[in-house]
Amino acid sequence: MEQPEDMASLNEFGFLASSIPAPKVEITVSCRNLLDKDMFSKSDPLCVMYTQGMENKQWREFGRTEVIDNTLNPDFVRKFIVDYFFEEKQNLRFDLYDVDSKSPDLSKHDFLGQAFCTLGEIVGSSGSRLEKPLTIGAFSLNSRTGKPMPAVSNGSGLWMEGLRTAGPEASGGVPGKKCGTIILSAEELSNCRDVATMQFCANKLDKKDFFGKS
């Protein structure tokens, strides 16, 4: 079966299926002082996490949090569970959006900022808790909606062509300036190797045999 183009494979990320089992880490996301993009209420934030391929350096969407209505200081309940490879640099990217509709198309929502880090940074921080500023940076305009979309970066520099400098009228923020803070917390999930024994019983089953019970 062919691998879909928009899906990331294990080999593409440099993961070896038969290698030593990696511990799983649970990432919790919170934000403070996000941009307010709504006129009559506060933003309805959503966080999207991306992972970067080891070979081709392309970003792939890993998952999304839930949308929290009317707040600039969200504490997202939905968490990201990732494999932690000690010997690899696992680049992560977090994009924040103000959700304006039920559409899953991110280009239809307002971009609030982004942050880059590695999984090792989060795990190695004091208390496994990392705070980073969200920035607007450069952007490209979506051809259909005209809304600014976040720049794609390798974590050390922008490499997309045709990027523009975001102005206050376009993005709601000043390029390169802080537009809130993202708080990332990591917790290692323990592997459960316990054995559970369960017993089942039933009452008043149908009688299926002609000369006896079921």
N, C-alpha and C positions, 0 to 999 in steps of 0.2 A: 504494500500500500504506500502511495506517495505521501510525503510529508507536506501538509499545507504550507503555503509560502508565509502566511502570517503567524505561524506557530513556531515557537522556539524548540529545538531539539536538545537532548541532553548533550550530545557531542558538540553542538554549536557553542554551548556554554562551557565546554571543557570538562564536563562532569563525566566520570567514568562509572558506568552502571555496575561494574564488578569491583569497584574500589572499596576501601575501608568505609563502613557505614558512618555517615556524618550526623552529628547531633542536630536536632531541630531546634530552631530559635523562633520564638513568638514575638513579633514586633507590634507594639502599641503606639498609636499616633494621636497626638494632641496638638492644638495650635492656639496661639494667643495673638490678639490684636490684628486679625486679618483685615484686608481691605473691605470696605462696605460698598458693595456694588448695587444694592437695591435702593430705590428712591424712597419708598414708604415703609421699609422694614430693613432688617439687617440681612447680610448674605446668608445663603443656604449652602454651606460648604460640603465639598466632597474631596477626598484625597485619593489619588491614583499612584500606585507604586510601580516602578519599572526596574527591570534588571538588565544588565548589559552583557552581551555575548563576549566570551573570552577571545574568540578568533576574529570575528568581523566587527566587533565593537558596536553592533546595532542594539538599540534599546527595544525591549519587548515588554508589553504591559503584563504585569504579574497579577494585579488584582486591584479592587476598589473597595473603599469603605462604604458605609451607608451614608446617606445624605442627612445632615442635621439642620433642621429649619431654624432660621432667624437667630443666628448667633455668630459672633466674631471670635469666640473662644471655645471651639468644639473639643470634646473629648470623645473620640470615635470608639465605638464598641467593637466593631469588626476588626479583627487582627489579621496580620500577615504571618504565615508560618513558612519559614524557609530553611533549607539545609545550610549549615555553616561549615565551610571547608577552611580549616586553619591555614593551609598552605596556599590559598588563592586569595587574590584581591577581588572581592565581590562588590562591584560598583552598584549603587542604588540611586534612584532618582524619585523624588516625590513632587507631584504636581497638584496644586490646589485649584479648585474651580468653585464658582458660585453657580449652582444648578438653577436654570430658569425654566426647565420643562422636564418631562419624563423621558425625553430622547436620550438614548445611550451614546449618541454622537457628541464627543467632547467639544467639537468645533461650534456647537450651538450654545455653549455655556461660557460664562465670563471667566477668564484666566486670572487667578489671584496671586500666583507666584510659585516658585519652585525652589528646591534645595537638593544638593548632591552630597553624598557621603558614601562610605563603605560600610559593609556589615561589621567589619572588624572595629571601626570607629565606635559604633554603637555598643558592641559587646565590651570593648576595652575602656569605655568611659566610666567615670566614677558612678557606682551604683547601676551600671549598664543603662545610663540615661544621658542622652545627647540632645543639646539644644543648638539649633542652627537658624540663622536668619533666612527668611524667604525673600527672594529677589525676583524682579520682573525680567531684568536683563534685556536681551534683544528678542525680536519676535518676527514672525511672518504672518501676513494677513491671509485668512482663509478665503479662497476664491469664491466660495458660494455664500458664506455668511458675512464676510467682511470683518469678522472678529479676529483680534490678535490671538495667535496660537503660540505656545511656548517654544523657545529655541531648543533644538536638540544638541546636546553637548556630550563630550566624552569625559566630562568631569574636570578637565583641566583647561579647556578652551572651546570656543564655539567653532563648529566646522561646517554648518549649513551655509549654502550660498543664498544670496538674495535676502539676507536678514536685514531688518530695519530697526532703527532705534525707537523704542516705545516712548510716546509722549503721554502726558497726563490725560489728554483728550482721547487717546486710543486705548489705553490699558487701565486707567484709573490709578496709575502709579508712575514714579519716575524711574527710568532704566538704571539698574545697578543699585538702587536704593532699597533699604529694607521695607518690607510690606508685611510685617508680622514675623512671628517666630514659630517654628515647628519643633515639637518635643517628641523624640523617639526613644522608646524604652524597649529593652530586650530581655527576654526571660527564656532560659533553656528549658525545654520540655523533657521530662524524664521518660525514658523508655519503659513501658509497662511490660514486664515479663511474667506477671502473676498468672496463675491458671485459675479460672473460675469454673466451678461445677454447678450446673443448674438442673433442677428437677421439675418436670412438668406433670400436671394432672388435669383431668377433665371430668365433668359431670354431665349426666343426662345426654349422652351421645345417642345418635340415631341407631336403631336396631336394623342392621343390614343383612343379617343371616336369617335364613328361613327357619331352621331348627335350633338356633342358638343365638347368643348375643354377638355383637360385633367383636 
